[in-house]
Amino acid sequence: MKPVVSAMQAWSCTVISAFAIIILSVLGLLFKNEHHELVGGEDDPEDGPAVAATVFIAVLIYAGFLVFCGLQGLLHLRESRRGAIAL
């Protein structure tokens, strides 16, 4: 199987997705617990758990990116070990 994206794009996407999962998970937990800094103001959303559900959907999407890009990176590693010429 051949990689679809370049090695640099694959590893960059993997790192960005990992950080996005961490950051969005923390934000989702804060919204789920209705932290006063996020839902206590006048212009803030009133339904914290509904916002948390949306944020957790974004976490699942980034997890999909993490898996896809990580596999692409591993395909590049496997291809480079077999002596393929990178142009």
Secondary structure, DSSP 4 states (H G I P E B T S, - for coil): ---SS-HHHHHHHHHHHHHHHHHHHHHHHHHHTT-HHHHSSSSS-S-HHHHHHHHHHHHHHHHHHHHHHHHHHHHHHHHHHTTPPP-
